[in-house]
Amino acid sequence: MADSDVEKTEPASPRRLEKAKEEGQTPRSRELNTFLLLALGVATLWLISQRLFVALQGVIERSMWFEPRLARDDGVMLSAALASAKDALIAMLPLYAVLVIVAIFSSVALGGLVLSLKPLQPKLEKLNPVKGIKRIFSAQTLIELLKALAKAFLIGSVSVAVMWSYRHDMLGLMHLSPTEGMVMGLKLVALCCALIVSSLLLIVAIDVPWQIYSHYKKLRMSKQDLKDEHKQSDGDPHVKGRIRSQQRAMAQRRMMAAVPTADVVVTNPTHYAVALKYEEGGSGAPKVVAKGKDLVAQRIKDLATASRVPLFEAPPLARALHKHVELEHEIPVELYAAVAEVLAWVYQLRHWEQGQGFMPPAPTNLSIPAGFDPLESTTSGRQ
């Protein structure tokens, strides 16, 4: 059964947040972008107003100046127009540069820089008219509508209040010379714009926390989602079980392949089998190259018989080796004496098979240190 929004009470996991970021889903505030563009744009205009006024005044004067050649020569007229456009562009260049930088910065100030093509990929579900109607009448659309109305009311109210406060100064511009009037008019416009833009701070202060909250709320997960994600990250237990089973099978095949190379297989006739190998002339002790219980032990004995590897029946030694020695590990010092007797019997048996000497008797009463035979430990515990 699908989880409802009410059941999604758990915060988004780091993996869910990273995946959402890869898909281009990050908190964004258009109000913050608008405020920064307007605020820094107005501030830049204020700082470069005198230089901008002088430059644009020169462009206007040259445009209004009558030059007979402009009327007679298209080339001269085009050169003059390009020169005026160049001067105007250079004068406005600081404003354009600031707006471009602010537009880039403001778009990543809240959610960070995200480079993803997934939002541009076509999705057929976006063409679903039912979902489109749901989005139109959704709570998010209603909130955006109320926010737009509140913003329009706030800006309109501040604009009216500002213009009403400076109405006398604006009317007084008629009594000034054109140059003075233009300078004073630009200052009044910049001041009014600054006061109006400042009113957007209230909207930004509300919108930014709301966008962050809305983003993380949309990414909330149910407890089942967290379990599924944990299962995916750690691996499906059934798949892991199959992998472990295959690994055990491969290890067992490698172990069985080592049985024909062993010197002797020590057995407990029905339950245990341990294959030993000793490198003559080496500095190490004999190693266990294969071991197993029950069916595995029987397979080891069958392979040993087929490969003409001697079988030596010594139940306490077989149990001790099986319990205390891992595969490909050397036997412990405590079992050196017992294993040495077995290997000596094996070497004598080889000589006899080659027609040298007599058939050696199998060693009996091997010395197994106390605590090494698991059957002995179990019996002691029961007593």
C-alpha positions in Angstrom: 0.0 0.0 0.0 1.4 3.4 -0.9 2.3 5.8 1.8 0.3 8.9 2.2 1.7 12.3 2.8 0.5 12.0 6.5 2.7 8.9 6.9 5.8 10.6 5.6 6.9 11.8 9.0 10.6 11.0 8.8 13.2 13.6 7.7 14.9 13.0 4.4 18.0 10.8 4.6 21.3 12.2 3.3 21.0 9.8 0.3 17.6 11.1 -0.5 18.8 14.7 -0.3 21.8 14.0 -2.5 19.6 12.2 -5.1 17.2 15.2 -5.1 20.1 17.6 -5.7 21.3 15.5 -8.6 17.8 15.8 -10.1 17.9 19.6 -9.7 15.6 19.7 -6.7 16.9 22.4 -4.4 15.2 25.2 -2.4 14.8 28.3 -4.5 13.3 31.7 -3.7 12.3 34.0 -6.6 11.6 36.7 -4.1 15.2 36.6 -3.0 16.4 36.8 -6.6 14.1 39.8 -7.3 15.1 41.6 -4.2 18.9 41.2 -4.8 18.6 42.3 -8.4 16.5 45.4 -7.6 18.5 46.4 -4.5 21.9 46.1 -6.0 20.7 47.5 -9.3 19.4 50.6 -7.6 22.5 50.9 -5.5 24.7 50.7 -8.6 22.6 53.3 -10.4 23.0 55.5 -7.3 26.8 55.1 -7.3 27.3 55.7 -11.0 24.5 58.2 -11.5 26.8 61.3 -12.0 29.1 59.5 -14.4 26.1 57.9 -16.2 24.4 61.3 -16.4 27.4 63.0 -18.0 27.9 60.1 -20.5 24.3 60.0 -21.5 24.1 63.8 -21.7 27.0 63.7 -24.1 25.3 61.0 -26.2 22.1 63.1 -26.4 23.9 66.3 -27.3 25.8 64.6 -30.1 22.6 63.1 -31.4 20.8 66.4 -31.4 23.6 68.4 -32.9 22.9 69.1 -36.6 25.7 68.0 -38.9 25.1 68.5 -42.6 27.2 65.5 -43.5 24.9 63.2 -41.5 22.0 64.0 -43.9 24.1 63.5 -47.0 26.3 60.5 -46.2 24.9 57.3 -44.9 28.4 56.1 -43.8 28.9 59.1 -41.6 25.4 58.7 -40.1 26.1 55.0 -39.4 29.5 55.8 -37.8 27.9 58.5 -35.6 25.1 56.1 -34.5 27.6 53.4 -33.7 29.8 55.8 -31.7 26.8 57.0 -29.7 25.7 53.4 -29.0 29.2 52.5 -28.0 29.4 55.4 -25.5 26.0 54.6 -24.1 26.9 50.9 -23.7 30.2 51.7 -22.0 28.4 54.1 -19.6 25.8 51.3 -18.8 28.4 48.5 -18.6 28.9 48.7 -14.8 25.1 48.3 -14.3 24.9 45.3 -16.7 27.9 43.6 -15.1 26.4 44.0 -11.6 23.1 42.6 -12.8 24.7 39.6 -14.4 26.8 38.8 -11.4 23.8 39.2 -9.0 21.6 37.1 -11.2 24.0 34.2 -11.1 24.8 34.6 -7.4 21.1 35.0 -6.3 20.1 31.9 -8.2 22.5 29.7 -6.2 22.6 31.6 -2.9 19.9 29.4 -1.3 20.2 26.0 -2.8 23.8 26.0 -4.0 25.2 25.4 -7.5 23.6 22.4 -9.2 24.5 21.3 -12.7 21.9 18.7 -13.8 20.2 18.0 -17.1 17.4 15.9 -15.6 15.0 18.8 -15.1 15.2 19.3 -18.9 14.3 15.8 -19.8 10.8 15.4 -21.2 8.2 13.6 -18.9 4.9 12.4 -20.3 3.3 12.7 -16.8 3.6 16.5 -17.2 1.1 16.2 -20.1 -1.5 14.5 -17.9 -4.5 17.0 -17.8 -5.7 15.5 -14.5 -2.4 16.2 -12.7 -2.3 19.6 -14.4 -5.7 20.5 -12.9 -4.6 19.2 -9.5 -1.5 21.4 -9.6 -3.7 24.4 -10.5 -6.0 23.9 -7.5 -3.2 22.7 -5.2 -2.3 24.3 -1.9 1.1 25.4 -3.3 -0.7 27.4 -6.1 -3.0 29.0 -3.6 0.0 30.1 -1.5 1.7 31.5 -4.5 -1.5 33.5 -5.4 -1.8 34.9 -1.9 1.9 35.7 -1.9 1.6 37.6 -5.3 -1.4 39.5 -4.0 0.3 40.4 -0.8 3.4 41.5 -2.7 1.4 43.7 -5.0 -0.5 45.3 -2.1 2.7 45.9 -0.1 4.6 47.4 -3.1 1.6 49.5 -4.1 1.1 50.8 -0.6 4.7 51.7 -0.2 4.9 53.3 -3.6 1.9 55.5 -2.9 3.2 56.5 0.5 6.7 57.4 -0.9 5.3 59.4 -3.8 2.9 61.2 -1.5 5.7 62.0 0.9 7.9 63.5 -1.9 5.0 65.1 -3.9 6.2 68.7 -3.1 9.8 67.9 -4.3 8.4 66.4 -7.5 6.2 69.4 -8.2 9.2 71.7 -7.5 11.1 70.2 -10.4 9.1 72.5 -12.7 10.7 75.5 -11.3 14.3 74.3 -11.8 16.5 74.6 -14.9 16.5 71.5 -17.2 19.9 70.4 -15.9 19.1 70.9 -12.3 15.7 69.3 -12.7 17.1 66.2 -14.4 19.8 65.8 -11.6 17.2 66.3 -8.8 14.7 64.1 -10.6 17.1 61.2 -10.9 17.9 61.5 -7.2 14.2 61.4 -6.3 13.7 58.4 -8.5 16.6 56.5 -7.0 15.5 57.4 -3.5 11.9 56.3 -4.2 13.1 53.1 -5.8 15.4 52.4 -2.8 12.5 52.8 -0.3 10.2 50.6 -2.4 12.8 47.9 -2.8 13.4 47.9 0.9 9.8 46.9 1.5 10.5 43.6 -0.3 12.7 42.6 2.7 9.5 41.6 4.5 8.5 39.3 1.7 12.0 37.8 1.4 12.1 37.2 5.2 8.9 35.2 4.9 9.5 33.5 1.6 13.0 32.1 2.2 12.2 30.1 5.4 9.0 28.9 3.7 10.8 27.6 0.6 13.4 25.8 2.7 10.6 24.2 4.9 8.5 23.3 1.8 11.5 21.7 0.1 12.4 19.5 3.0 8.8 18.7 3.7 8.3 17.5 0.1 11.3 15.2 0.5 10.1 13.6 3.8 10.1 9.8 3.9 8.0 7.2 5.5 9.5 4.5 7.8 9.0 2.0 5.0 10.9 4.3 2.6 13.8 4.4 5.1 13.8 0.6 5.4 13.8 0.2 1.6 16.6 2.6 1.2 18.6 0.9 4.0 18.0 -2.4 2.2 19.2 -1.0 -1.1 22.3 0.5 0.4 23.2 -2.6 2.4 22.0 -5.0 -0.2 19.0 -7.4 -0.2 19.5 -10.1 2.4 18.3 -12.8 -0.1 20.9 -11.6 -2.6 23.6 -11.4 0.0 22.7 -14.9 1.1 23.0 -16.2 -2.4 26.4 -14.4 -2.8 27.7 -15.9 0.5 26.4 -19.3 -0.7 28.3 -19.0 -4.0 31.4 -17.8 -2.1 31.3 -20.9 0.2 30.8 -23.1 -2.9 33.8 -21.6 -4.6 35.9 -21.9 -1.4 34.9 -25.6 -1.1 35.8 -26.3 -4.7 39.3 -24.8 -4.1 39.6 -26.8 -0.9 38.6 -30.0 -2.7 41.1 -29.3 -5.4 43.9 -29.3 -2.8 43.0 -32.7 -1.4 45.0 -34.7 -4.0 48.1 -32.7 -3.1 47.9 -33.6 0.6 50.3 -36.0 2.4 47.7 -37.6 4.6 44.0 -37.3 5.6 43.4 -37.7 9.3 39.9 -39.1 9.9 37.3 -39.8 12.5 35.7 -42.6 10.6 32.3 -41.1 10.3 32.3 -37.4 11.1 35.6 -35.6 10.5 38.3 -35.5 7.9 41.4 -33.2 7.8 43.9 -33.1 5.0 47.5 -32.2 6.0 50.4 -31.2 3.7 54.0 -30.6 4.7 56.6 -29.0 2.5 59.8 -31.0 3.0 62.8 -28.8 3.5 60.5 -25.8 4.3 60.7 -23.8 7.5 57.1 -23.9 8.3 54.9 -26.5 10.1 52.4 -28.8 8.3 49.3 -27.0 7.1 45.6 -27.9 6.9 44.7 -27.8 3.2 41.1 -29.2 3.6 38.7 -30.1 6.4 35.1 -30.9 6.8 32.4 -32.7 8.7 29.9 -35.4 7.7 29.2 -35.2 3.9 32.1 -32.9 3.3 34.4 -35.2 5.2 33.1 -38.2 3.1 33.9 -36.3 -0.1 37.4 -35.5 1.2 38.0 -39.2 2.0 36.6 -40.3 -1.4 39.0 -37.8 -3.2 41.9 -38.9 -1.1 41.2 -42.6 -1.9 40.9 -41.8 -5.6 44.2 -39.8 -5.5 46.0 -42.5 -3.4 46.4 -40.2 -0.5 46.8 -42.2 2.7 43.9 -42.2 5.2 44.9 -42.3 8.9 42.2 -43.0 11.5 42.8 -41.0 14.7 39.5 -39.5 16.0 40.9 -37.3 18.8 43.5 -35.8 16.5 41.0 -35.3 13.6 38.6 -33.5 16.0 41.4 -31.3 17.4 42.7 -30.3 14.0 39.2 -29.6 12.7 38.4 -27.3 15.7 41.7 -25.5 16.3 43.2 -25.0 12.8 41.8 -22.9 10.0 42.3 -23.7 6.3 45.7 -22.9 4.9 47.0 -22.3 8.5 49.8 -24.2 10.2 49.1 -26.6 13.0 49.7 -25.3 16.6 52.8 -26.3 18.5 50.8 -28.4 20.9 50.0 -30.9 18.0 53.5 -31.1 16.5 54.3 -34.4 18.3 51.1 -36.2 17.2 51.3 -34.9 13.6 55.0 -35.8 13.4 54.2 -39.4 14.3 51.5 -39.5 11.6 53.8 -38.0 8.9 56.6 -40.4 9.9 54.2 -43.3 9.3 53.3 -41.8 5.9 56.9 -41.5 4.8 57.6 -45.1 5.9 54.4 -46.2 4.0 55.7 -44.6 0.8 59.0 -46.4 1.1 57.2 -49.7 1.6 55.0 -49.1 -1.4 58.3 -48.5 -3.4 59.5 -51.9 -2.2 61.8 -50.7 0.5 61.6 -52.1 4.0 58.6 -53.5 5.8 55.0 -52.3 6.0 55.0 -49.9 9.0 52.4 -50.3 11.8 50.0 -47.4 12.3 50.9 -45.3 15.3 48.5 -45.6 18.3 47.9 -43.7 21.5 48.8 -40.3 19.9 49.4 -37.6 22.5 46.7 -35.0 22.3 47.1 -32.1 24.9 44.2 -31.6 27.3 41.5 -29.2 26.0 42.3 -29.8 22.3 39.8 -32.6 21.8 36.3 -31.0 21.7 34.6 -34.2 22.6 36.8 -34.5 25.7 35.8 -30.9 26.7 32.1 -31.6 26.2 32.3 -34.8 28.3 34.1 -33.0 31.0 31.5 -30.2 31.0 28.7 -32.8 31.3 30.4 -34.4 34.3 
